[in-house]
Amino acid sequence: MARTLSLSFTSSYNQPNYLNQTNHFKSHKQSLLSQKQTYPFVNFSKSSHYNLILTCSTSQHSSSCSTSSSPTLLSPLQTGTFLSNQDLEKLQFLQDFSYFQELESGSMWVRVMRDDELDMIVGLLAESFVESMVMPKGYVNLLGILVKQYLVERRSLMPHTATLIGFYKGNDDQGEGELAGTVEISFNKKGANASPPSPTPPKDSPYICNMTVKKSLRRRGIGWHLLKASEELICQMSFSRDIYLHCRMIDVAPFNMYTRAGYSVLETDNILILLTLQRRKHLMCKKITVPASYSEMDVPE
């Protein structure tokens, strides 16, 4: 799954096969419209990468000064953006979203990234990118600058996009667990990237990309459940029945995982893409069944 970077960086690396894990996840019954908010939404409380293709758009998102009477997302990543009441409700839903799964070797849980977790996600993605491109480790810091710029831009587009992070705790581990992986979701055309990778997915449909699992925690089913958590959140945030992602042709294990999860190939890069020093990719799609109750939560963008 992928994004394109304006500097044309493209990467991915073979991931372990997560298919031996059983797929179970809990449905969330909470409605996005269950709480009507009339106050500004304030900061969130402090508290194996599959075909990574970074995207750093140079476009600037307009911002406005916030006031106490205007619905505003306040974040250290931006000066403020005016949002509708429905957007505020979606932001609150994203803040409250959680996914938990017991694994054979432990347990994992997934939620939306918080402001103070940005740097550790930058490090995870930058290291994954360097590894997938077989680049010297000295490039991690340079790529980290590009990744941080990208994540800041994407975060400013919430609730039309979201970055999820997963934590893992072994059966014998003490403490709260450790960072295990991350994945990014675009829910609609307002969250879609201006320059999506080829083959191009529809901008008005949900898109999953930049999935990364910490190297020391692979082969535990974490990638599979990052995917399942993404699908569950999409079911509750999007009106669309189609989910798209990219997979490089050479990445057999991720391709098998996506196929098992119900994704099928719609289109494949032309061989001429090799002239741009990129790997050929499949555009894959899965049709999901959204319960009738979910369709009342969202209005097509």
Beta strands, then each sheet from edge to edge (+ up, - down):
strand 1: 72-75
strand 2: 78-82
strand 3: 99-102
strand 4: 106-112
strand 5: 161-170
strand 6: 178-186
strand 7: 207-213
strand 8: 242-248
strand 9: 264-268
strand 10: 281-287
sheet 1: 1+ 2-
sheet 2: 3+ 4- 5+ 6- 7+
sheet 3: 8+ 10- 9+
end
